[in-house]
């Protein structure tokens, strides 16, 4: 067995990111194939305990304290720093976390950090734990009963979803965030720590250079661009390209957007006619996956009406394969359904959706960070 494990470790050490993830899937499938029925039901039934107890670990900063310490820590020291009952920590939480490899058990009542601990102590790890506990899990808990009440029909009404039941709310998620700024801030912070999944503008060099603009023409419009992160990265990648750059979002969002040299800020509602005509590129990142198809058609139709013969729409979102989709992507799709009545889309779905408003897919440029993240380049159909 040790020889087999060493071979797997050697494969992992020499693997790129895609090969590493493929290896993880094969090992997961192998692990599941070794389960007996009791193993299977216990794995599924007990899975929610990891994120739920991780919330307590984040709140008490246990993962942070273990990660910051060069030496293993005794439960008494951890309990004193956290202001928690040592019996609760040692007899319950710490031993559970060690049993699922969230921390390492160094000795009796003594624990230390491992790679998982350090991830959970990071800003990204804490953000995932907090966001899912506060905003995602309450909604997913309501999903089975909601689907039963509605006859197991695919939900697309953004004002009638599990989200409304979970939050005791009548409007959609956008209205909820407007009414509860603290929840919106939690979501916004989570989006900020996900920036390592940002657009790989280097892979779009040839495309961007292929549509030069004059100084008085509009080169790039970031539609629904929020605080302007992508405008800034676009400008950093293409500092010498002539043409106007415009950041668009709702007026209240634009008020809090950053001031970027060479970028104009404009208040705009995506469900109204696009006022900027004939831009070389209309760019949307993570906009359309917030909406069901019917609303996406409205958004896209407003852009199509503004496009010139040399315009292109850049849709920066997941482009899923039509089969064998990863568990991360399918899980994200279910979250979008329960919270927004929307979805992540496959290649064939994107083509059908875009064709319905007179667009054609020219190419899909993957970023390389994630197997599915990429830019779909769409132009007016011939």
C-alpha positions as CSV (number, residue, x, y, z in Angstrom):
1,X,0.0,0.0,0.0
2,X,2.8,2.4,0.8
3,X,4.3,2.0,-2.7
4,X,0.9,2.9,-4.2
5,X,0.6,5.9,-2.0
6,X,4.1,7.1,-2.9
7,X,3.2,6.7,-6.6
8,X,0.1,8.9,-6.1
9,X,2.2,11.5,-4.2
10,X,4.7,11.6,-7.0
11,X,2.0,12.1,-9.6
12,X,0.5,14.9,-7.5
13,X,3.9,16.7,-7.1
14,X,4.5,16.8,-10.9
15,X,0.9,17.7,-11.9
16,X,-0.3,21.0,-13.1
17,X,-3.6,22.4,-11.8
18,X,-5.8,20.5,-14.2
19,X,-4.0,17.2,-13.7
20,X,-4.1,17.7,-10.0
21,X,-7.9,18.2,-10.0
22,X,-8.4,15.2,-12.2
23,X,-6.4,13.1,-9.8
24,X,-8.5,14.3,-6.9
25,X,-11.7,13.2,-8.8
26,X,-10.2,9.8,-9.5
27,X,-9.2,9.4,-5.8
28,X,-12.6,10.5,-4.6
29,X,-14.2,7.9,-6.9
30,X,-11.9,5.3,-5.6
31,X,-12.7,6.2,-2.0
32,X,-16.4,6.0,-2.6
33,X,-16.0,2.6,-4.4
34,X,-14.5,1.3,-1.2
35,X,-17.4,2.3,1.0
36,X,-20.0,-0.1,2.4
37,X,-23.6,1.1,2.8
38,X,-23.0,2.4,6.3
39,X,-19.9,4.3,5.2
40,X,-22.0,5.9,2.4
41,X,-24.9,7.1,4.5
42,X,-22.7,8.3,7.3
43,X,-20.5,10.3,4.9
44,X,-23.6,12.0,3.4
45,X,-25.5,12.5,6.7
46,X,-22.5,14.0,8.6
47,X,-21.1,16.2,5.8
48,X,-22.9,19.4,7.1
49,X,-21.0,19.2,10.4
50,X,-17.8,20.4,8.8
51,X,-19.0,23.9,7.7
52,X,-21.3,24.3,10.7
53,X,-18.6,23.6,13.3
54,X,-16.0,25.6,11.2
55,X,-18.2,28.6,11.9
56,X,-17.4,28.3,15.6
57,X,-13.8,27.8,14.8
58,X,-13.7,31.0,12.9
59,X,-15.7,32.9,15.5
60,X,-13.3,31.7,18.3
61,X,-10.3,32.2,16.0
62,X,-9.1,28.7,16.8
63,X,-7.8,28.1,13.2
64,X,-6.0,31.5,13.3
65,X,-4.3,30.8,16.7
66,X,-3.2,27.3,15.6
67,X,-1.8,28.6,12.3
68,X,0.0,31.5,14.0
69,X,1.7,29.3,16.5
70,X,5.1,27.6,15.7
71,X,4.5,25.0,18.4
72,X,1.5,22.7,19.1
73,X,-1.0,24.3,21.5
74,X,-2.7,22.6,24.5
75,X,-6.4,22.9,24.8
76,X,-6.2,24.9,28.0
77,X,-4.2,27.6,26.3
78,X,-6.6,27.6,23.3
79,X,-9.6,27.8,25.6
80,X,-8.2,30.6,27.7
81,X,-7.4,32.7,24.7
82,X,-10.8,32.0,23.1
83,X,-12.8,32.4,26.3
84,X,-14.3,29.0,25.8
85,X,-15.0,26.0,27.9
86,X,-12.0,23.6,27.6
87,X,-14.3,20.6,27.8
88,X,-16.3,21.9,24.8
89,X,-13.1,22.5,22.9
90,X,-11.1,19.4,23.7
91,X,-13.8,16.8,24.2
92,X,-16.0,18.0,21.3
93,X,-14.8,20.5,18.7
94,X,-11.0,20.0,18.5
95,X,-11.2,16.2,18.4
96,X,-13.9,16.4,15.7
97,X,-11.8,18.8,13.6
98,X,-8.8,16.5,13.9
99,X,-10.9,13.5,12.9
100,X,-11.9,15.3,9.6
101,X,-8.3,16.7,9.0
102,X,-9.3,20.3,9.6
103,X,-6.5,20.4,12.3
104,X,-3.9,17.9,13.4
105,X,-3.9,16.1,16.8
106,X,-0.3,16.3,18.0
107,X,-0.8,14.6,21.4
108,X,-3.5,14.1,24.0
109,X,-5.3,17.5,24.3
110,X,-2.7,19.1,22.1
111,X,-3.3,20.3,18.6
112,X,-1.5,21.9,15.7
113,X,-2.2,23.4,12.3
114,X,-2.1,21.6,9.0
115,X,-2.7,22.9,5.5
116,X,-6.5,22.9,5.9
117,X,-6.2,24.9,9.2
118,X,-4.2,27.5,7.4
119,X,-6.7,27.8,4.6
120,X,-9.5,28.3,7.1
121,X,-7.5,30.9,8.9
122,X,-7.0,32.9,5.7
123,X,-9.2,35.8,4.7
124,X,-10.7,33.6,1.9
125,X,-11.3,30.7,4.2
126,X,-13.0,32.8,6.8
127,X,-15.1,34.5,4.2
128,X,-16.3,31.2,2.8
129,X,-17.3,30.0,6.2
130,X,-19.1,33.2,7.2
131,X,-20.9,33.7,3.9
132,X,-22.2,30.1,3.7
133,X,-23.3,30.0,7.3
134,X,-25.1,33.4,7.1
135,X,-26.5,33.4,3.5
136,X,-26.2,30.1,1.7
137,X,-27.1,27.3,4.2
138,X,-30.3,28.8,5.4
139,X,-31.5,29.0,1.8
140,X,-30.4,25.5,0.8
141,X,-32.2,24.1,3.9
142,X,-35.5,25.4,2.5
143,X,-34.9,24.0,-1.0
144,X,-36.4,20.5,-0.6
145,X,-39.7,21.8,0.9
146,X,-39.9,24.6,-1.6
147,X,-39.5,22.2,-4.6
148,X,-42.2,19.9,-3.1
149,X,-44.6,22.9,-2.6
150,X,-44.0,24.1,-6.2
151,X,-44.4,20.7,-7.9
152,X,-40.6,20.3,-8.5
153,X,-40.7,22.9,-11.3
154,X,-37.4,24.7,-12.2
155,X,-37.7,28.0,-10.4
156,X,-37.1,31.2,-12.4
157,X,-39.3,33.8,-10.5
158,X,-36.8,35.8,-8.6
159,X,-39.4,36.9,-6.1
160,X,-40.6,33.3,-5.3
161,X,-37.6,31.2,-4.3
162,X,-36.3,29.4,-1.2
163,X,-34.4,32.6,-0.4
164,X,-37.6,34.4,0.5
165,X,-38.7,31.6,2.9
166,X,-35.2,31.4,4.5
167,X,-35.0,35.2,5.1
168,X,-38.7,35.9,5.7
169,X,-38.5,38.3,2.8
170,X,-40.8,39.3,0.0
171,X,-38.5,40.9,-2.5
172,X,-35.6,39.5,-4.5
173,X,-32.0,39.1,-3.3
174,X,-30.9,42.5,-4.6
175,X,-33.7,44.2,-2.6
176,X,-32.7,42.2,0.4
177,X,-29.1,43.4,0.2
178,X,-30.3,46.9,-0.2
179,X,-32.4,46.6,3.0
180,X,-29.7,44.9,5.0
181,X,-26.3,46.5,4.3
182,X,-24.5,44.2,6.7
183,X,-25.5,41.2,4.6
184,X,-24.5,43.0,1.5
185,X,-21.1,43.9,3.0
186,X,-20.6,40.2,3.8
187,X,-21.3,39.3,0.2
188,X,-19.1,42.1,-1.2
189,X,-16.2,41.1,1.0
190,X,-16.5,37.5,-0.2
191,X,-16.4,38.7,-3.8
192,X,-13.3,40.7,-3.1
193,X,-11.3,37.7,-1.7
194,X,-12.2,35.7,-4.8
195,X,-10.2,38.0,-7.0
196,X,-7.7,35.2,-7.8
197,X,-10.4,33.9,-10.2
198,X,-10.2,37.2,-12.0
199,X,-10.0,37.6,-15.8
200,X,-6.8,36.6,-17.4
201,X,-6.5,39.6,-19.7
202,X,-3.2,38.3,-21.2
203,X,-5.2,35.6,-22.9
204,X,-7.3,38.2,-24.6
205,X,-4.4,40.2,-26.1
206,X,-5.0,39.2,-29.7
207,X,-8.7,39.8,-29.5
208,X,-8.4,43.3,-27.9
209,X,-5.7,44.3,-30.3
210,X,-7.8,43.2,-33.2
211,X,-10.3,46.0,-32.7
212,X,-8.4,49.2,-32.4
213,X,-10.3,52.4,-31.5
214,X,-9.6,56.1,-32.2
215,X,-9.2,58.4,-29.2
216,X,-12.7,59.7,-29.6
217,X,-14.3,56.2,-30.0
218,X,-15.4,53.9,-27.2
219,X,-13.0,51.0,-26.7
220,X,-14.4,49.2,-23.6
221,X,-17.6,49.4,-21.6
222,X,-17.7,47.4,-18.3
223,X,-21.4,46.8,-18.0
224,X,-22.4,46.2,-14.4
225,X,-18.8,46.4,-13.4
226,X,-19.3,47.3,-9.7
227,X,-16.3,49.0,-8.1
228,X,-14.2,48.9,-11.3
229,X,-11.8,46.0,-10.5
230,X,-11.8,44.8,-14.1
231,X,-11.5,48.3,-15.6
232,X,-8.4,48.8,-13.6
233,X,-6.9,45.4,-14.7
234,X,-7.9,46.1,-18.3
235,X,-6.1,49.5,-18.2
236,X,-3.1,48.0,-16.5
237,X,-2.8,45.3,-19.3
238,X,-3.5,47.7,-22.1
239,X,-2.1,51.1,-20.9
240,X,-1.4,52.6,-24.3
241,X,-4.6,51.6,-26.2
242,X,-6.5,54.7,-27.4
243,X,-10.2,55.0,-27.0
244,X,-12.6,55.7,-24.1
245,X,-13.2,53.3,-21.3
246,X,-16.4,53.4,-19.3
247,X,-17.5,51.7,-16.1
248,X,-21.3,51.3,-15.8
249,X,-23.4,50.2,-12.8
250,X,-26.4,51.5,-10.9
251,X,-26.0,55.1,-9.7
252,X,-25.7,54.0,-6.0
253,X,-22.9,51.6,-6.9
254,X,-21.1,54.1,-9.0
255,X,-21.1,56.5,-6.1
256,X,-18.8,54.1,-4.2
257,X,-16.7,53.1,-7.2
258,X,-13.0,53.8,-7.4
259,X,-11.6,56.7,-9.5
260,X,-9.4,55.1,-12.1
261,X,-7.3,57.3,-14.4
262,X,-8.6,57.1,-18.0
263,X,-11.9,55.5,-17.0
264,X,-15.3,57.3,-17.0
265,X,-17.9,56.3,-14.4
266,X,-21.5,56.2,-15.5
267,X,-24.7,55.3,-13.7
268,X,-26.7,52.8,-15.8
269,X,-29.5,50.2,-15.3
270,X,-28.9,47.1,-17.4
271,X,-32.6,46.8,-18.1
272,X,-32.8,50.1,-20.0
273,X,-31.5,51.0,-23.4
274,X,-27.7,51.1,-23.6
275,X,-26.7,54.8,-24.2
276,X,-23.2,54.1,-25.4
277,X,-23.3,53.2,-29.1
278,X,-20.8,51.4,-31.3
279,X,-18.3,50.4,-28.5
280,X,-15.6,48.0,-29.6
281,X,-16.2,45.8,-26.5
282,X,-19.2,45.5,-24.1
283,X,-17.9,43.5,-21.2
284,X,-19.9,41.7,-18.5
285,X,-18.4,39.7,-15.7
286,X,-20.7,37.6,-13.5
287,X,-23.8,39.6,-14.5
288,X,-25.9,37.1,-16.5
289,X,-25.5,34.2,-14.1
290,X,-27.5,36.4,-11.7
291,X,-30.6,36.2,-13.9
292,X,-32.9,33.6,-15.5
293,X,-32.9,33.4,-19.3
294,X,-35.9,35.8,-19.8
295,X,-34.1,38.6,-18.0
296,X,-30.8,37.8,-19.7
297,X,-32.5,38.3,-23.1
298,X,-33.6,41.8,-22.0
299,X,-30.1,42.7,-20.9
300,X,-28.5,41.3,-24.1
301,X,-31.1,42.9,-26.3
302,X,-30.2,46.4,-24.9
303,X,-26.6,45.7,-25.9
304,X,-27.4,44.3,-29.3
305,X,-29.3,47.5,-30.1
306,X,-26.3,49.6,-29.2
307,X,-23.7,47.5,-31.1
308,X,-22.0,48.6,-34.3
309,X,-20.7,46.4,-37.0
310,X,-17.4,46.0,-35.3
311,X,-18.7,45.5,-31.7
312,X,-18.3,42.4,-29.6
313,X,-19.8,41.4,-26.3
314,X,-17.5,39.7,-23.8
315,X,-19.3,37.5,-21.3
316,X,-16.9,36.6,-18.5
317,X,-18.6,33.7,-16.7
318,X,-18.5,29.9,-16.3
319,X,-18.9,28.0,-19.5
320,X,-19.8,24.5,-18.5
321,X,-19.3,21.4,-20.6
322,X,-22.5,19.5,-21.6
323,X,-21.5,16.5,-19.5
324,X,-19.2,15.4,-16.7
325,X,-19.4,18.8,-14.9
326,X,-17.5,19.2,-11.6
327,X,-19.2,19.1,-8.2
328,X,-18.1,22.6,-7.5
329,X,-19.8,24.0,-10.6
330,X,-23.0,21.9,-10.1
331,X,-23.1,23.1,-6.5
332,X,-22.7,26.7,-7.5
333,X,-25.5,26.2,-10.0
334,X,-27.9,25.0,-7.3
335,X,-27.0,28.0,-5.2
336,X,-27.8,30.4,-8.0
337,X,-31.1,28.6,-8.5
338,X,-32.2,28.8,-4.8
339,X,-31.1,32.4,-4.3
340,X,-31.7,34.0,-7.6
341,X,-33.7,31.7,-9.8
342,X,-30.8,31.8,-12.2
343,X,-28.0,29.4,-13.2
344,X,-24.6,28.6,-14.5
345,X,-24.7,27.7,-18.2
346,X,-23.3,25.1,-20.5
347,X,-21.7,25.8,-23.9
348,X,-24.8,24.7,-25.7
349,X,-27.0,26.8,-23.4
350,X,-24.9,29.9,-24.1
351,X,-25.2,29.4,-27.8
352,X,-28.9,29.0,-27.7
353,X,-29.4,32.0,-25.4
354,X,-27.2,34.3,-27.5
355,X,-28.8,33.1,-30.7
356,X,-32.2,34.0,-29.4
357,X,-31.2,37.7,-29.4
358,X,-29.4,37.7,-32.7
359,X,-25.9,36.9,-31.5
360,X,-23.4,34.2,-32.4
361,X,-20.5,32.8,-30.4
362,X,-17.2,33.5,-32.1
363,X,-14.9,31.8,-29.5
364,X,-14.6,30.9,-25.9
365,X,-11.3,32.0,-24.3
366,X,-10.6,30.1,-21.0
367,X,-8.7,31.9,-18.3
368,X,-6.7,28.8,-17.2
369,X,-7.3,29.4,-13.5
370,X,-10.4,27.2,-13.4
371,X,-11.5,24.7,-16.1
372,X,-14.7,26.5,-16.7
373,X,-14.0,30.2,-16.2
374,X,-13.6,32.1,-19.4
375,X,-14.8,34.8,-21.8
376,X,-17.4,34.0,-24.4
377,X,-17.0,36.3,-27.4
378,X,-20.2,37.1,-29.1
379,X,-21.0,39.3,-32.2
380,X,-24.1,40.0,-34.2
381,X,-25.1,37.0,-36.2
382,X,-24.4,37.2,-39.9
